[in-house]
């Protein structure tokens, strides 16, 4: 792959900035291989089995570049810096959409507070909660006990503090920590 002269790319970028859409048509063949190289390098850092291909990433980047309004291109380096940033955003957007699909897409979201209230036990995978509690008990038995008292027993902060022989402030702190840990665990498992 021959690298086009930087001044030829810069000249076309300046013409494109001045409104010459034909300059973009002449520019893309000059920068296409370099954009593929940038996309390929970015994709090397992705997980195995990533579904995007460098060509698809470049084509999406092209579409986003065409939509760039009021960009005053300075030179070839400026163009490739913007292109690399666009490629990164494309990969992030793709990862977010895949993560959202894994989390259920349109499934109703239940807040952590709601999950840890006995009234919504039907919305909770109790087996997953139980497995998570077993893991929590291995890490912090007192927090696991607190979840049992608050969630399964329905005890208040003060009642839990009495049972555990600790202060209410300790229960509140431990409860926040346990909920955060369980929230993370349950999100990973579902």
C-alpha positions in Angstrom: 0.0 0.0 0.0 1.5 3.3 -1.1 0.9 6.2 1.2 -0.5 9.2 -0.7 1.4 12.4 -0.3 0.3 14.2 2.8 -0.1 17.5 0.9 -2.6 15.8 -1.6 -4.7 14.6 1.3 -4.5 18.0 3.0 -5.5 19.8 -0.2 -8.5 17.6 -0.7 -9.5 18.0 3.0 -9.3 21.8 2.6 -11.4 21.7 -0.6 -14.0 19.5 1.2 -14.0 22.0 4.1 -14.8 24.7 1.6 -17.9 22.8 0.4 -16.5 20.8 -2.5 -18.3 17.4 -2.2 -16.3 16.0 -5.1 -13.2 16.5 -3.0 -14.6 13.9 -0.6 -15.1 11.5 -3.5 -11.4 11.9 -4.5 -10.2 11.8 -0.9 -11.7 8.4 0.1 -9.7 6.2 -2.2 -6.5 7.9 -0.9 -7.4 7.3 2.8 -9.3 4.1 2.7 -6.4 1.7 3.3 -5.2 3.8 6.2 -8.7 3.9 7.7 -8.9 0.1 7.4 -5.5 -0.2 9.2 -6.8 2.0 12.0 -10.0 -0.1 12.3 -8.0 -3.3 12.2 -5.7 -2.0 15.0 -8.6 -1.0 17.2 -10.4 -4.4 16.6 -7.3 -6.2 17.8 -8.0 -5.0 21.3 -11.6 -6.4 21.2 -12.6 -9.8 22.5 -12.3 -12.9 20.4 -15.3 -13.4 18.2 -16.1 -9.7 17.9 -18.8 -9.4 15.2 -17.6 -6.2 13.6 -15.1 -6.4 10.7 -12.7 -3.6 9.7 -14.5 -3.0 6.4 -17.8 -2.5 8.2 -16.2 -0.2 10.7 -14.6 1.9 7.9 -17.9 2.2 6.1 -19.7 3.3 9.2 -16.9 5.8 9.9 -17.3 7.1 6.3 -21.0 7.7 6.9 -20.2 9.6 10.1 -17.4 11.6 8.4 -19.8 12.6 5.6 -22.2 13.9 8.3 -19.4 16.1 9.8 -20.6 19.7 9.4 -18.6 22.8 10.1 -15.4 20.9 10.5 -12.5 22.9 9.3 -9.9 20.2 8.4 -6.4 21.4 9.2 -4.4 18.6 7.6 -4.1 14.8 7.1 -3.2 14.2 10.8 -6.3 16.1 12.0 -8.5 14.0 9.7 -7.0 10.7 10.9 -7.3 11.8 14.5 -11.1 12.5 14.0 -11.4 9.2 12.1 -9.8 7.2 14.9 -12.1 8.9 17.4 -15.1 8.0 15.2 -13.9 4.4 15.0 -13.6 4.2 18.7 -17.1 5.6 19.2 -18.4 3.0 16.7 -16.9 0.2 18.7 -18.2 1.6 22.0 -21.7 2.0 20.5 -21.6 -1.5 19.2 -20.4 -2.9 22.6 -23.2 -0.9 24.4 -25.9 -2.2 22.1 -24.7 -5.8 22.6 -24.6 -5.3 26.3 -28.1 -3.9 26.3 -29.3 -6.8 24.3 -27.7 -9.2 26.8 -29.4 -7.4 29.7 -32.8 -8.0 28.1 -33.2 -5.1 25.8 -36.9 -4.2 26.3 -37.4 -6.2 29.5 -38.8 -4.2 32.4 -36.0 -2.8 34.6 -36.4 -3.5 38.3 -34.5 -1.2 40.7 -32.2 -2.7 43.3 -34.4 -1.3 46.1 -37.4 -3.1 44.5 -35.4 -6.4 44.1 -34.5 -6.4 47.7 -38.0 -5.9 49.0 -40.0 -9.1 49.7 -43.1 -7.8 47.8 -41.4 -8.3 44.4 -40.1 -11.8 44.9 -41.9 -12.8 41.7 -39.6 -10.5 39.6 -36.5 -11.9 41.2 -34.6 -15.1 40.3 -34.5 -16.4 43.8 -32.0 -19.2 42.9 -29.6 -16.6 41.5 -30.0 -14.6 44.7 -29.4 -17.6 46.8 -26.2 -18.5 44.8 -25.0 -14.9 45.2 -25.7 -15.0 48.9 -23.6 -18.1 49.3 -20.7 -16.3 47.5 -21.3 -13.3 49.7 -21.3 -15.4 52.8 -17.9 -16.7 51.8 -16.6 -13.2 51.5 -18.5 -11.5 54.3 -20.8 -13.6 56.6 -22.2 -10.5 58.4 -23.4 -8.9 55.1 -25.0 -12.2 54.0 -26.7 -12.4 57.4 -27.9 -8.8 57.0 -29.4 -9.6 53.6 -31.2 -12.6 55.1 -32.5 -10.4 57.9 -33.6 -7.5 55.8 -34.8 -9.3 52.6 -36.0 -12.6 53.8 -36.9 -11.6 57.3 -38.3 -8.2 56.5 -36.5 -6.6 59.5 -35.9 -2.9 59.7 -32.5 -1.3 60.1 -33.0 -1.0 63.9 -34.3 -4.5 64.2 -31.4 -5.9 62.2 -28.9 -3.9 64.3 -30.4 -5.4 67.5 -30.2 -9.0 66.1 -26.6 -8.5 64.9 -25.5 -6.5 68.0 -24.1 -3.6 66.0 -25.1 0.0 65.5 -27.8 1.2 63.1 -25.1 3.2 61.3 -23.1 -0.1 60.7 -26.3 -1.8 59.4 -26.9 1.1 57.0 -23.3 1.0 55.8 -23.2 -2.8 55.4 -26.6 -2.8 53.8 -25.5 -0.3 51.1 -22.3 -2.4 50.5 -24.2 -5.7 50.4 -26.8 -4.3 48.0 -24.2 -3.0 45.6 -22.3 -6.3 45.7 -25.5 -8.2 45.0 -26.6 -5.9 42.3 -23.3 -6.4 40.5 -23.5 -10.2 41.0 -27.1 -10.4 39.8 -26.4 -8.3 36.7 -23.5 -10.5 35.8 -25.5 -13.6 36.2 -28.6 -12.5 34.3 
